[in-house]
Amino acid sequence: MLTNTPREFAFTEQDFEKVRVMIYNYAGIALTPAKHDMVYGRLARRLRALGLRTFNEYLQVLERGDSKEFELFTNSLTTNLTSFFRESHHFPMLADHLKAARGSGVLNLWCSASSTGEEPYSMAITACEAFDTLRPPVHIIATDLDTGVLETARQGVYSADEVEKLENNRARRFFDRQPDGRYRAKQELRDLIVYRRVNLMEPNWPIRGPLDAIFCRNVMIYFDKPTQLKVLQRFAPLLKPDGLLFVGHSENLYHAADIFKLRSKTVYERVQGGAAATSTSPLRSGLR
Ligand SMILES: C[S@@+](CC[C@H](N)C(=O)[O-])C[C@H]1O[C@@H](n2cnc3c(N)ncnc32)[C@H](O)[C@@H]1O
């Protein structure tokens, strides 16, 4: 919706519509008209950085195929809210799942919307605690669309506020205090995780199964139901038959009941012989 307040940059309904179509086609993110002001606020920073005066000019830059700017456009439109041990009931379940698989080689976990890293580090800490070692037989691939948050995750440096509120002596056991007062995840913890940029809409994910668990939390809320379903159809064959899918608190998989069934609060397992995709069929062709 357009507001009457004069704005620094001209932003018409047509401009919003173009942004909406671009980000939906590329990232599956479904922006409702209520996000008009949010889009303005986030992209205004890019216009300022480029010295542009209107969104129309900015959209022309994107339409000319400037791939670096397209990456920054995408990064601007993602919402990256996360925290350590968010939705904490998932982690004891993950620990039990890992312990039950003890002795069956390296266990593979995929964190498919890792944001700034708090989620994959929480998974890594859970694995260390489950096996009582800083070198558990666990490999985590952590992916996200947003290159900015992936860089933060790779660095593994967090504020004292975030780390010092961790329970069970975790700050001391899993982080090193930096001279500036912040904390960095210990090398052993960082070594458990590999980061990659993966757009869940891209036709070929660089992920090989069979996986013991997939975390896909608080990202499907940005997708419409058909897009969610296509992602879920591709998750299922990547999981071991007893593998687990962890989703966010406001995400339910009723529309994928022939693929995933509820194991426990927002934790799902595959329906054996269900309707999962067997190949990596493209979700949607990329914009560029
Ligand atoms: C709200 S955060 C959730 C972070 C974490 N999973 C959690 O629950 O705390 C959503 C993340 O999804 C990512 N994302 C959005 N669209 C995506 C896509 N198409 N492919 C991969 N990641 C995407 C965003 O960049 C963002 O970091």
The ligand as an SDF file (V2000), in Angstrom:
LIG
                    3D

 27 29  0  0  0  0  0  0  0  0999 V2000
   14.1470  -16.4220    9.5660 C   0  0  0  0  0  0  0  0  0  0  0  0
   15.6660  -17.1560    9.0070 S   0  0  0  0  0  0  0  0  0  0  0  0
   15.6130  -18.7130    9.8340 C   0  0  0  0  0  0  0  0  0  0  0  0
   16.9710  -19.1120   10.3730 C   0  0  0  0  0  0  0  0  0  0  0  0
   16.9920  -20.4170   11.1490 C   0  0  0  0  0  0  0  0  0  0  0  0
   16.6300  -21.5410   10.3170 N   0  0  0  0  0  0  0  0  0  0  0  0
   16.1100  -20.3510   12.3520 C   0  0  0  0  0  0  0  0  0  0  0  0
   15.0320  -20.9610   12.3740 O   0  0  0  0  0  0  0  0  0  0  0  0
   16.4780  -19.6650   13.3170 O   0  0  0  0  0  0  0  0  0  0  0  0
   15.2360  -17.6000    7.3000 C   0  0  0  0  0  0  0  0  0  0  0  0
   16.4610  -17.8600    6.4330 C   0  0  0  0  0  0  0  0  0  0  0  0
   16.0240  -18.4510    5.2140 O   0  0  0  0  0  0  0  0  0  0  0  0
   16.8560  -17.9860    4.1730 C   0  0  0  0  0  0  0  0  0  0  0  0
   16.1810  -18.1700    2.8750 N   0  0  0  0  0  0  0  0  0  0  0  0
   15.1360  -17.4880    2.3640 C   0  0  0  0  0  0  0  0  0  0  0  0
   14.8200  -17.9370    1.1500 N   0  0  0  0  0  0  0  0  0  0  0  0
   15.6770  -18.9480    0.8680 C   0  0  0  0  0  0  0  0  0  0  0  0
   15.8660  -19.8000   -0.2510 C   0  0  0  0  0  0  0  0  0  0  0  0
   15.1020  -19.7190   -1.3350 N   0  0  0  0  0  0  0  0  0  0  0  0
   16.8560  -20.7070   -0.1980 N   0  0  0  0  0  0  0  0  0  0  0  0
   17.6490  -20.7960    0.8970 C   0  0  0  0  0  0  0  0  0  0  0  0
   17.5330  -20.0110    1.9860 N   0  0  0  0  0  0  0  0  0  0  0  0
   16.5510  -19.0840    1.9700 C   0  0  0  0  0  0  0  0  0  0  0  0
   17.1120  -16.5300    4.5450 C   0  0  0  0  0  0  0  0  0  0  0  0
   18.2530  -16.0160    3.9230 O   0  0  0  0  0  0  0  0  0  0  0  0
   17.2240  -16.5940    6.0600 C   0  0  0  0  0  0  0  0  0  0  0  0
   18.5510  -16.6520    6.4880 O   0  0  0  0  0  0  0  0  0  0  0  0
  1  2  1  0
  2  3  1  0
  2 10  1  0
  3  4  1  0
  4  5  1  0
  5  6  1  0
  5  7  1  0
  7  8  2  0
  7  9  1  0
 10 11  1  0
 11 12  1  0
 11 26  1  0
 12 13  1  0
 13 14  1  0
 13 24  1  0
 14 15  1  0
 14 23  1  0
 15 16  2  0
 16 17  1  0
 17 18  1  0
 17 23  2  0
 18 19  1  0
 18 20  2  0
 20 21  1  0
 21 22  2  0
 22 23  1  0
 24 25  1  0
 24 26  1  0
 26 27  1  0
M  CHG  2   2   1   9  -1
M  END
$$$$
